[in-house]
Amino acid sequence: MKIAVLGANGKSGSCATQEALSRNLDVTAFVRKDSSNVPSGAKVIKKDIFELKSSDLDSFDVIIDAFAEWQNLPLHLKHIKHLSEIFNEFKSQKKNKKLIVIGGAGSLYMDKAHSTRLMDTKDFPKEYLGVAKATAEVLDFLRTQDFRWTYISPAALYVFDLPRSGSYILGGEEFITNAKGESKIGYKDLAILVLDIAQNGGHDRERITCVEK
């Protein structure tokens, strides 16, 4: 199995890359310019995500999308449309590739009727509302696509410096908590879920989430 990680110099991308390396997988890190945060052992390709063509990703079985942007928020939707063009090209060629998107928690549903999202609640931090809406647009767009994709929402508290526990509680479309009533996950544990999906498949055209045990 050959895996590509897009945005591999960011926090989510670097953790996904490290998890892939720990499983002895063939992983290539795609970065725009700076590769200083890419874990040692990964191959590195420096190319802007918006300049990627199908030929750049053709040799990979699974592409992990760890795109992150906090300023120019329309780039979230723009980037997934660009990647979808590539994956639709693969699909037309009957190439069975998988896209795993590391998204946001704001679009998780708070009720069984799926009428209220986490970002719609009154206590949702206003400083995160913009990026929550932008990442929700990515999920909404993916729902219109029929290639193989999985969208992964972190827990509400997505914490970089939590140690790797090696486990997680899996959820689906709805906001979940652990036995302590916490919606929390570390970057390293989320990366476990990302690579579990990469290796084992499943959850095609679904959104999933996880929290720490």
C-alpha positions as CSV (number, residue, x, y, z in Angstrom):
1,M,0.0,0.0,0.0
2,K,1.2,3.5,-0.9
3,I,-0.1,6.5,1.0
4,A,0.1,10.2,0.2
5,V,-0.4,12.8,2.9
6,L,-1.3,16.2,1.7
7,G,-0.4,19.1,4.1
8,A,2.1,16.8,5.7
9,N,3.9,19.6,7.4
10,G,0.9,20.6,9.5
11,K,-0.1,19.1,12.9
12,S,-2.7,16.7,11.6
13,G,-0.6,15.8,8.5
14,S,2.6,15.2,10.4
15,C,0.9,13.0,12.9
16,A,-0.8,11.0,10.1
17,T,2.6,10.7,8.4
18,Q,4.3,9.5,11.6
19,E,1.5,6.9,12.2
20,A,1.9,5.6,8.7
21,L,5.7,5.3,9.2
22,S,5.2,3.5,12.5
23,R,3.2,0.9,10.6
24,N,6.0,0.5,8.0
25,L,3.8,1.8,5.2
26,D,5.2,3.5,2.1
27,V,4.3,7.1,2.7
28,T,5.0,10.3,0.8
29,A,4.6,13.7,2.3
30,F,3.3,16.5,0.1
31,V,4.1,20.0,1.3
32,R,3.9,23.4,-0.4
33,K,7.3,24.7,0.7
34,D,8.4,23.9,4.3
35,S,9.1,20.3,5.1
36,S,10.8,20.9,8.5
37,N,7.9,19.3,10.4
38,V,7.7,16.2,8.2
39,P,8.7,13.1,10.2
40,S,12.0,11.6,9.2
41,G,11.6,8.5,6.9
42,A,8.9,9.9,4.7
43,K,9.5,10.7,1.1
44,V,8.8,14.4,0.5
45,I,7.3,16.1,-2.6
46,K,7.1,19.9,-2.6
47,K,4.1,21.0,-4.6
48,D,1.1,23.2,-3.9
49,I,-2.1,21.3,-3.4
50,F,-3.8,23.5,-6.1
51,E,-1.1,22.5,-8.6
52,L,-1.6,18.8,-8.1
53,K,-2.6,16.7,-11.1
54,S,-3.9,13.2,-11.4
55,S,-0.4,12.1,-12.5
56,D,1.0,13.3,-9.1
57,L,-1.3,11.0,-7.2
58,D,-1.7,8.1,-9.6
59,S,0.8,5.8,-7.9
60,F,-1.0,6.0,-4.5
61,D,-3.7,3.8,-3.1
62,V,-4.9,6.2,-0.4
63,I,-4.6,10.0,-0.2
64,I,-4.9,11.6,3.2
65,D,-6.0,15.2,3.0
66,A,-4.8,17.2,6.0
67,F,-5.4,20.6,4.4
68,A,-5.5,23.4,7.0
69,E,-6.2,27.2,6.5
70,W,-7.3,29.7,9.1
71,Q,-7.1,33.0,7.1
72,N,-8.3,32.5,3.5
73,L,-11.3,30.3,4.4
74,P,-12.8,30.0,0.9
75,L,-9.7,27.9,0.1
76,H,-11.3,25.0,2.0
77,L,-14.1,24.5,-0.6
78,K,-11.7,25.4,-3.5
79,H,-9.2,22.7,-2.5
80,I,-11.8,19.9,-2.1
81,K,-13.3,20.8,-5.5
82,H,-9.9,20.5,-7.0
83,L,-9.2,17.2,-5.4
84,S,-12.6,15.9,-6.4
85,E,-11.8,16.6,-10.0
86,I,-8.8,14.4,-9.7
87,F,-10.7,11.6,-8.0
88,N,-13.5,11.7,-10.5
89,E,-10.9,11.3,-13.2
90,F,-9.5,8.3,-11.4
91,K,-13.1,6.9,-11.1
92,S,-13.7,7.3,-14.8
93,Q,-10.5,5.3,-15.3
94,K,-11.8,2.6,-12.9
95,K,-9.0,3.3,-10.5
96,N,-10.2,2.4,-7.0
97,K,-8.5,5.1,-4.9
98,K,-9.5,6.4,-1.5
99,L,-9.6,10.0,-0.2
100,I,-9.5,10.5,3.6
101,V,-10.3,14.0,4.6
102,I,-9.4,15.3,8.1
103,G,-12.1,17.9,8.7
104,G,-13.7,19.8,11.5
105,A,-15.9,19.0,14.5
106,G,-18.3,21.9,14.0
107,S,-20.6,20.0,11.6
108,L,-21.2,17.1,14.0
109,Y,-24.9,16.7,14.8
110,M,-26.2,17.3,18.3
111,D,-29.5,15.5,17.9
112,K,-30.9,12.3,16.3
113,A,-32.9,14.4,13.9
114,H,-29.7,15.9,12.5
115,S,-31.2,19.4,12.7
116,T,-28.6,21.1,14.9
117,R,-24.9,21.0,14.5
118,L,-22.2,21.7,17.1
119,M,-21.4,25.0,15.5
120,D,-25.1,26.0,15.7
121,T,-25.1,25.8,19.5
122,K,-25.0,29.0,21.5
123,D,-21.8,28.1,23.4
124,F,-19.7,27.4,20.3
125,P,-16.6,29.7,20.3
126,K,-17.1,32.5,17.9
127,E,-13.4,32.5,17.0
128,Y,-13.8,29.0,15.5
129,L,-17.1,29.7,13.7
130,G,-15.5,30.7,10.4
131,V,-13.3,27.7,10.0
132,A,-16.1,25.4,11.2
133,K,-18.4,26.7,8.5
134,A,-15.6,26.4,5.9
135,T,-14.9,22.7,6.8
136,A,-18.6,22.0,6.9
137,E,-18.8,23.2,3.3
138,V,-16.1,20.6,2.4
139,L,-18.3,17.8,3.9
140,D,-21.4,19.1,2.2
141,F,-19.6,19.1,-1.2
142,L,-18.2,15.6,-0.6
143,R,-21.7,14.3,0.0
144,T,-22.4,15.2,-3.7
145,Q,-19.5,13.0,-4.9
146,D,-19.6,9.3,-5.6
147,F,-15.9,8.4,-5.5
148,R,-14.5,6.7,-2.4
149,W,-14.1,9.3,0.4
150,T,-14.2,9.3,4.2
151,Y,-14.5,12.5,6.2
152,I,-13.2,12.4,9.7
153,S,-14.3,14.9,12.3
154,P,-12.1,15.2,15.4
155,A,-13.7,15.6,18.8
156,A,-14.7,19.1,20.0
157,L,-11.4,19.4,21.8
158,Y,-8.6,18.4,19.4
159,V,-5.4,18.6,21.4
160,F,-2.0,18.4,19.8
161,D,0.2,17.6,22.8
162,L,-1.9,14.7,24.3
163,P,0.2,11.5,24.4
164,R,-0.7,8.7,22.1
165,S,-3.0,6.3,24.0
166,G,-3.3,3.8,21.1
167,S,-7.1,3.6,21.2
168,Y,-10.3,5.6,20.5
169,I,-14.1,5.4,20.6
170,L,-15.6,5.5,17.1
171,G,-18.7,7.5,16.3
172,G,-20.6,8.5,13.2
173,E,-22.5,11.6,12.3
174,E,-23.4,12.7,15.8
175,F,-21.4,14.4,18.6
176,I,-20.2,11.8,21.1
177,T,-18.4,11.8,24.5
178,N,-16.5,9.3,26.5
179,A,-17.3,7.8,29.9
180,K,-16.1,11.0,31.5
181,G,-18.5,13.1,29.4
182,E,-15.6,14.5,27.4
183,S,-15.4,15.2,23.7
184,K,-11.6,15.1,23.4
185,I,-9.0,13.5,21.2
186,G,-5.3,13.9,20.7
187,Y,-3.8,14.4,17.2
188,K,-1.8,11.2,17.5
189,D,-4.9,9.1,18.4
190,L,-6.9,10.7,15.6
191,A,-4.1,9.6,13.3
192,I,-4.7,6.0,14.4
193,L,-8.2,6.2,13.1
194,V,-7.0,7.8,9.9
195,L,-4.6,5.0,9.2
196,D,-7.0,2.3,10.4
197,I,-9.4,3.5,7.6
198,A,-6.5,3.7,5.1
199,Q,-5.4,0.1,5.8
200,N,-8.7,-1.6,6.5
201,G,-11.1,0.4,4.2
202,G,-14.8,0.9,5.1
203,H,-16.8,4.0,5.7
204,D,-16.9,4.9,2.1
205,R,-18.9,8.2,1.5
206,E,-19.4,8.5,5.2
207,R,-18.4,11.0,7.9
208,I,-17.1,9.5,11.1
209,T,-15.7,10.9,14.4
210,C,-13.8,9.6,17.5
211,V,-13.1,10.6,21.1
212,E,-10.5,9.3,23.5
213,K,-11.4,6.4,25.8
